[in-house]
């Protein structure tokens, strides 16, 4: 009788634990397409594999054609796990919840932009860019516009009014580098992490860094607000357990999450 009661108790505990968990789901992981498709896939795939293993869910990478499509799919619920800069996160925060911020060895949980030009352009400082033709990643890009805009404002320059701004094709940093490198524009605004994304397409030493700009909060991982809390907790725990040598962390070129 005692043995039967014990077995029944074990069975009930097992059923309770089983029911307390949410069945495995398929979730889409994505980030804004600020880099070529191959690089985006290489950056996100190790994280998808890791989170799938740690949570028991099928997490799949999906790369969008442009930032507008990324925003649309996030707002409509297709992108359940997002990795984006703060400016873009704010625009989806009504349907997504930030759970972790990327940490970098140099700046911790913050990142910055840079101002680039060609060595022969004669632009050696921030004051030289007033009135120049400037290509930015997009007006929503933290490292590709907002950081520089803040620094210029501190120097008394209104980027919108006193510079000739154009947005990069497909809102990608490598297109800024290419346009600066071939002389289509005088100056480019990009994230410091994007400096070498077009090295295979432009001549060595064709780009020079004019200035580093303001530090801003780093990229964040956000989850759909409709995701069950138990799944959110599992993903957050997995993210915080990633060490600096983990393949997922190395692929993202950060040192961890906080």
N, C-alpha and C positions, 0 to 999 in steps of 0.2 A: 504493500500500500504506500509506504513512504517512498519507495523507488518510483512508483507510478506518479505520485504527487510531485516528486523532484523533476521527473522528465516533463511533466506538464508545465511546471514553472519555467524550465529552460525553454520549452517551445513558445510559451507566451512571451518571454523576454525577447526571444529571437524575432517573433512577429512584431512586437512593439518597436524594436530597433529597425526592422525592415520598413515598417509603415512610417516611421519618423523620418526616413530619408525620402528624397524626391527621386523619382525614376530618372534614369540617364536620359539626357536630352542632347540635341544637336544645336550648337551655338556658333554664330558667325563672329569671327574676330577680324577687325579691320583697323586701318589707320589712314589718315589723309594721304592721297597719292602725291606726296611732295618729292618722291624719288622715282626712278624707273621701276617698272613692274618687277624685274628680276631682283632688284635690291630690296624692294618692299617685301617680296615673298621670302627672301633669305633672312630678312630681319624678323619676320613674324612667325615663320614656320616652327622654329625651335620652341617658341613660347606656346604655340598651339599644341605641339606634341607633349610638352611638359604638363600643361594644364589638363589635357585630356587624360593623361596617366594619373595625375594627382586627384582629380575630381571624379573620374569615371564617366565623364561626358565626352561626346564627340565634338571637339572644337575645331572648326575649319576656317582657314584663311580665305578671305575674299578681297581682292584688290579692285578698287573702283577706278573709273576712267578719269574722274576729276573731282575736285572738292565739292562741287555742287551735288554730284551724285552721292558722294559720301554723306553729306548732310541730309539729303533726302532719305537715304536708306536708314540712317540712324534715327531720324525723326519718325519714320514709319515702322520702326521696330525690327527691321531685318538685321541690322548690326546690333548684336547683343553685348559684345565686349569690344570696347573702343580704346584706342591708344592715340591721344591727340594733344595738341598744345592747348594751353588754357583759353586762348581766344576762341577756338573752335568748340571747346568743351562748353563754354558759357552758352553757346547757341543751341546746344542739345541738352542742357542741364534740366529742362523740364521733363525729359523722358529718360535721362541717364543720371546716375549718381557716381561721382568720383570716389574711388576707394583707396587708391594708392598713387603716389607721385614718384617719378623716376629720380634717381640720385646719380650724379656724375662725380667722378673723382676730383674734378677741378672746382666745381661750383656747388656741390651738394644738390639740393632740390631746386636749383635755379639754373637757367640757361640765358645766353645772351646772343645778340645779333652782331654782325660785322658789316662794315661799309667797304666795298671793293671797287677797284678801278684798274686801268691799265698803267703800267709804269711810265709810259710816254705821255699820258694824259695831263700831266702837270698838276694833279690833285694830290696834295700832301696832307691835308687836314680837313676837318669838318667845315670850316669857314669857306673852303674852296668849292663846295658843292652847291652853293646857292645859285639858282637859275639853271643848273645843269639838267640834262636829260637822265632820269634815273629809272631803272627797272626794279620793281619790287616783286616779291613772290605773290602776295595778295594783301589786301587791306585787313584781312583777318589773321594774317600770319604773325605770330609773336616774334619769332626770330628773323622773319623776312620783311617786317615793316614796323610793328609796334615798338620794338626795342629801339630802333633807329629814330622813330618819330619822337619818342620820349627824350632821347639824348639831344636831338636837334632842338627840341623845344627848350631844353635847359640852356642851350647856347643861343637862344633868341631867334631861332629859325623855324618858321612854320612850313613844314614839308609839303602840305597840301597846296599852299598858296605861293610859296617862293621857289618850288622845284617843279620840274615837268615830269610827272609820274606816269608810268605805264605798268600794267600788271603782266607778269610772265605768262606765256602760253601754257595752258593747263595748270597754271599756278604751281610750277615746279622750279626748284632752286637751280637745277642744272641748266634750265633755259635762261636764267639770269646770268649765270657764268658764261654761257655761250655768247649771249648778246654783248656782254662787256668785253669778252675776249676778242670778238671780231670787230668791235668798234661801233656797233649799232646804237649803243647808249654810252654815256660817259661814266656812269656810276651804277653799282648794283647793291641791293640790300638782301642779305641772306643770313641764315643761322650760321654760327661758327661751326656747327657740325657738318654743314653742307659744303664747306670750302673745296673739298676734293672730289665731289660727286661727278664732275665732268672732266677729270684729268685725262681720260682716254680720248677726249674729243678736242682738247685745246692744247696749244703749244706750252711747254714748260716755261715758267716765269712770265706768262702773259697776263697774270692776275696779281695784283698787289693789294694787301689789306691796308686801307687808309685809317681805319679806327675800329676799336671795339666799342659796343654800345651797351645800354642799360641792361642789368640783370633782371629777368622776369621769372615768375614761377615756372618750373619745368613741366614737361609733358606728364599727363595723368592717364591712368587706366580707369575707365568708367564702365559701369554695368547698367543694363536696362533696369529701370525701376520696377518692371514687371517680373524680373527674375525672382524666384523663390529665395527667401532669406538664407535658407540652409546652403543653397548653391553660392550665394554671394560670400557667405562665410568661408566656404571651402576654397573659393578662388582667392580671396584675400589672404588666407593662411598660406596658400601655395606661393603667392607672390612674395610675401614677406620672408618666406623660407629660402628664397633664391639667393645664393651667395655670389660673389663677384666672379668666380670661375665657372659658373653654370653656363652651358651653351646658350640658353635663352637670354641671359644677361649680356654675354659677349656679342651676340648677334645684334642686340639693340644698341650696343656701344655705350652702355651705362654701367654703373657699379652695383645697382640694386634698386629696390623699391622701399618706400617708407610710408 
